[in-house]
């Protein structure tokens, strides 16, 4: 068997947050008052940041009354904690040292942000989600895997319960969650799997199972929710972000049989075909179509198991009218400058599907 990063806006879910505590304890300080008095403009070491962060978590956990000034202070503090692109070592240290544990596990870190997400103040929830997205997206692959092994995605979705929310008014929040899912799934893209395959079959198998069990299965209801409500993603930005998420699922599925079964049993393929059937949405899927073209070539290079999976995926696309959609586009589009490259992508896909189109 054969089996970077993106960043959305800061956000908040428009829902009251629960105040339940996480399942496991994390290290926190008995007297959290230091956070109330520290100077946000001071230079802080990672040890000092850790102490203040644990103070903040304790304050929220104990239902401390956050006035506007303290909310603003909290947002500024969390924003200052966010790593920037290419600051991988900083992101890694946050995951393992912000809430230190004896074994270096990120479990306490995950439990701590679950407490922050229980805040009744949307500004704090928004800042927490933005901080999580940056930390996860900009960390090294090894630390992302470490977080996923500690049920990062499952606990995040269980805490937010996004499938119970309306898309309208929560677009930025869904963007953060979609970005975390996308970055997780890309740990299983073709180039990564090729490297793991060279390292050994067990490495390849373990990575595929990790993404399937710790990312796809916990997010299955949420992904179905997005598919059922994709027509509410009215802006080009959010339509594009959804397209990339679905496209990535189509790309990785032939490399792992349970993942392929998961995708084909879900409304993902049907939704993708439905989205591109609207002329006004077609250009939103430019990168997605380009990615499918490259994936078709990549699948040809893999072993027969991937080849068989590719055929199953092809049949699924055809059964949802994808071939008719592309032919409709080729016949009726005016082929302005923006859509010229799409012609080549469409023709390549049609030839792959068995058409004799030139």
C-alpha positions in Angstrom: 0.0 0.0 0.0 1.2 3.5 -0.7 -0.4 5.7 0.9 1.6 24.5 4.3 0.3 26.4 5.6 -2.6 28.6 5.5 -4.0 31.1 7.8 -7.4 32.6 8.0 -8.9 35.5 9.8 -9.3 35.7 13.6 -12.7 34.6 14.6 -15.3 33.8 17.2 -18.3 31.4 17.2 -21.6 33.2 17.8 -22.7 30.9 20.6 -22.6 30.8 24.4 -19.6 28.8 25.5 -19.9 26.1 28.1 -17.9 26.4 31.3 -17.2 22.7 31.7 -13.6 21.8 32.6 -11.4 19.5 30.6 -11.2 15.8 31.3 -7.6 15.9 32.6 -5.8 18.3 34.9 -3.1 20.6 33.8 -0.5 22.4 35.9 -1.8 25.7 37.1 -0.8 28.2 39.7 -2.7 28.6 43.0 -2.6 32.4 42.9 -3.4 33.7 39.3 -3.3 37.3 40.3 -0.1 38.1 38.5 -1.9 38.1 35.1 -4.1 40.9 36.4 -1.1 43.2 37.0 1.6 42.4 34.5 2.6 45.0 31.9 1.6 43.8 28.4 4.4 45.9 26.9 7.2 44.1 28.8 9.6 41.6 27.3 8.7 38.1 28.5 10.7 34.9 28.6 9.0 31.6 27.7 8.9 30.8 31.4 7.2 34.1 32.2 4.7 33.6 29.4 4.0 30.1 30.7 3.3 31.4 34.2 1.0 34.2 32.9 -0.8 31.8 30.5 -1.5 29.4 33.3 -2.7 32.4 35.4 -5.1 33.3 32.6 -6.4 29.8 32.3 -7.0 29.6 36.0 -8.9 32.9 36.0 -11.3 31.7 33.3 -11.6 28.3 34.9 -12.6 30.0 38.1 -15.2 32.2 36.4 -13.4 35.4 37.2 -15.2 38.6 36.1 -13.5 39.9 33.0 -14.3 43.6 32.4 -13.6 45.2 29.0 -10.1 46.2 30.0 -9.2 42.7 31.1 -10.7 41.3 27.9 -8.5 43.6 25.9 -5.5 42.6 27.9 -6.2 39.0 27.4 -6.6 39.4 23.6 -3.3 41.4 23.4 -1.5 38.7 25.4 -2.8 35.8 23.3 -2.0 37.8 20.1 1.6 38.4 21.4 1.9 34.6 22.0 1.1 33.8 18.3 4.1 32.6 16.3 4.7 34.1 12.9 5.3 32.2 9.7 8.6 30.4 9.7 8.9 30.6 13.5 8.7 26.9 13.8 10.9 26.6 16.8 8.8 29.1 18.7 5.5 27.3 17.7 7.1 24.0 18.9 8.1 25.4 22.2 4.6 26.8 22.8 3.1 23.3 22.2 5.4 21.5 24.7 6.5 24.3 27.1 3.7 26.8 27.5 2.0 24.3 29.9 5.0 22.2 30.9 4.5 18.5 31.8 7.0 16.0 33.0 6.8 13.9 29.8 6.6 16.7 27.3 3.1 15.7 26.2 0.9 18.4 24.7 -2.1 17.0 26.6 -2.0 19.8 29.2 -1.7 22.4 26.4 -4.8 21.0 24.7 -6.7 21.0 28.0 -5.7 24.6 28.7 -7.1 26.0 25.5 -10.3 24.0 26.0 -10.7 26.1 29.2 -10.0 29.3 27.2 -12.7 28.3 24.7 -15.2 28.0 27.5 -14.9 31.8 28.1 -18.2 33.6 27.8 -16.5 36.5 26.0 -16.4 36.1 22.2 -13.3 38.3 22.0 -11.3 35.8 24.1 -12.6 32.8 22.2 -11.7 34.5 18.9 -8.1 35.2 20.1 -7.8 31.7 21.4 -8.8 30.2 18.0 -6.4 32.5 16.2 -3.6 31.5 18.5 -4.3 27.8 18.0 -4.4 28.2 14.2 -1.1 30.0 14.1 0.6 27.6 16.6 -0.5 24.5 14.8 0.0 25.8 11.2 3.5 27.1 11.9 4.9 24.3 14.0 7.0 21.5 12.6 5.5 18.3 11.1 6.7 16.3 14.1 4.8 18.6 16.6 1.7 18.6 14.5 1.8 14.8 14.6 2.3 15.0 18.3 -0.8 17.2 18.7 -2.9 14.9 16.5 -1.8 11.9 18.4 -3.2 13.6 21.5 -6.6 14.1 20.0 -6.2 17.7 19.2 -8.9 17.7 16.4 -11.4 15.6 18.3 -11.2 17.7 21.4 -11.4 21.0 19.4 -14.5 19.9 17.5 -16.1 18.4 20.7 -15.6 21.7 22.4 -16.9 23.9 19.6 -19.6 21.6 18.2 -19.5 23.6 14.9 -22.0 21.4 13.1 -24.7 22.8 15.4 -24.0 26.4 14.3 -25.3 28.5 11.4 -22.7 29.3 8.8 -24.0 32.8 8.5 -22.1 35.1 10.9 -19.5 32.4 11.7 -17.6 32.3 8.4 -14.3 33.4 9.9 -14.5 30.9 12.7 -15.2 28.1 10.2 -12.2 29.3 8.3 -9.9 28.7 11.3 -11.3 25.2 11.8 -11.1 24.4 8.1 -7.5 25.6 8.1 -6.6 23.3 11.0 -8.2 20.3 9.2 -6.5 21.2 5.9 -3.0 21.5 7.5 -3.7 18.1 9.2 -4.8 16.4 6.0 -1.7 17.7 4.2 0.4 15.6 6.4 -0.8 12.8 4.1 -0.2 14.4 0.7 1.6 12.6 -2.1 5.1 14.0 -1.5 4.9 13.3 2.2 3.7 9.8 1.7 6.4 9.2 -0.9 9.1 10.1 1.7 7.5 7.9 4.3 7.2 5.1 1.8 10.9 5.3 1.3 11.4 5.2 5.0 9.4 2.0 5.5 6.0 0.5 5.1 5.2 0.9 8.8 5.8 4.6 8.7 3.5 5.0 5.7 0.8 2.9 7.3 1.0 4.7 10.6 0.7 8.2 9.0 -2.3 7.1 6.9 -4.0 5.6 10.0 -3.2 8.7 12.0 -5.0 11.1 9.6 -7.9 8.7 9.2 -8.5 8.0 12.9 -7.5 11.3 14.5 -8.6 13.8 11.8 -11.2 12.4 9.4 -13.3 10.3 11.8 -13.6 13.0 14.5 -14.6 15.6 11.8 -16.9 13.4 9.8 -20.1 15.1 11.0 -18.6 18.5 10.6 -17.5 17.7 7.0 -21.0 16.4 6.1 -22.4 19.6 7.7 -20.2 21.7 5.4 -21.2 19.7 2.4 -24.9 20.0 3.1 -24.6 23.8 3.6 -22.0 24.7 1.0 -24.4 26.9 -0.9 -24.3 29.3 2.1 -20.6 30.0 1.5 -21.4 33.1 -0.6 -18.0 34.9 -0.6 -15.3 33.9 -3.1 -12.8 33.5 -0.2 -14.9 31.0 1.7 -16.0 29.2 -1.4 -12.3 28.8 -2.3 -11.3 27.7 1.1 -14.1 25.0 1.1 -13.0 23.9 -2.4 -9.4 23.4 -1.2 -10.5 21.4 1.7 -12.7 19.1 -0.4 -10.0 18.9 -3.1 -7.4 17.8 -0.5 -9.8 15.0 0.5 -10.1 13.9 -3.1 -6.3 14.0 -3.5 -5.3 11.9 -0.4 -8.1 9.3 -0.6 -6.6 6.9 -3.2 -3.5 6.3 -1.0 -5.4 4.6 1.9 -8.3 2.2 1.5 -10.2 3.3 4.7 -9.8 7.0 3.7 -11.2 6.2 0.2 -14.1 4.4 1.7 -14.7 7.3 4.0 -14.7 9.9 1.2 -16.9 7.8 -1.1 -19.4 7.1 1.7 -19.7 10.8 2.5 -21.3 13.6 0.3 -17.9 15.0 -0.6 -17.7 13.9 -4.2 -21.3 14.8 -4.9 -20.8 18.3 -3.3 -17.6 19.0 -5.3 -19.4 18.2 -8.6 -22.4 20.3 -7.5 -20.2 23.3 -6.7 -18.4 23.4 -10.0 -21.7 23.0 -11.9 -22.4 26.7 -11.4 -20.7 28.9 -14.0 -20.4 31.7 -11.4 -18.4 29.4 -9.1 -16.2 27.7 -11.6 -13.3 30.2 -11.4 -13.4 29.7 -7.6 -12.2 26.2 -8.3 -9.2 27.1 -10.5 -6.6 25.8 -8.0 -8.8 22.8 -7.2 -9.0 21.8 -10.9 -5.3 22.3 -11.3 -4.7 20.1 -8.2 -6.9 17.4 -9.6 -4.9 17.4 -12.8 -1.6 17.0 -11.0 -3.1 14.3 -8.8 -4.2 12.3 -11.8 -0.6 12.2 -13.0 0.6 11.4 -9.6 -1.7 8.4 -9.2 -0.4 6.9 -12.5 3.1 6.7 -10.8 1.9 4.7 -7.9 1.4 0.9 -7.4 -1.6 -1.1 -8.6 -3.5 -0.6 -5.3 -3.5 3.2 -5.8 -4.5 2.5 -9.5 -7.5 0.6 -8.4 -8.5 3.3 -5.9 -8.1 5.9 -8.7 -10.6 4.0 -10.8 -13.1 3.9 -8.0 -12.7 7.6 -7.5 -13.1 8.2 -11.3 -16.3 6.2 -11.3 -17.6 8.2 -8.4 -16.9 11.5 -10.2 -18.6 10.3 -13.3 -21.6 9.1 -11.4 -22.1 12.6 -10.0 -22.1 14.2 -13.5 -18.6 15.7 -13.2 -17.8 14.9 -16.9 -21.0 16.6 -18.0 -20.2 19.6 -15.9 -16.8 20.0 -17.5 -18.2 19.6 -21.0 -20.8 22.2 -20.3 -18.1 24.6 -19.2 -16.1 24.0 -22.4 -19.1 24.6 -24.6 -20.7 27.6 -22.9 -17.7 29.5 -21.4 -16.5 32.6 -23.3 -12.9 31.8 -22.5 -11.8 35.2 -21.3 -8.3 35.7 -20.0 -9.1 34.4 -16.5 -10.5 31.1 -17.8 -7.9 30.2 -20.5 -5.9 27.9 -18.3 -9.1 26.1 -17.2 -9.6 24.9 -20.7 -6.4 22.8 -20.5 -7.3 21.5 -17.0 -10.8 20.5 -18.2 -9.5 18.7 -21.3 -6.9 16.8 -19.3 -9.5 15.6 -16.9 -11.9 14.6 -19.7 -9.2 12.6 -21.4 -8.5 10.9 -18.0 -12.2 10.1 -17.8 -12.1 8.5 -21.2 -13.2 11.3 -23.5 -11.7 11.8 -26.9 -11.7 15.6 -26.5 -8.8 17.3 -28.2 
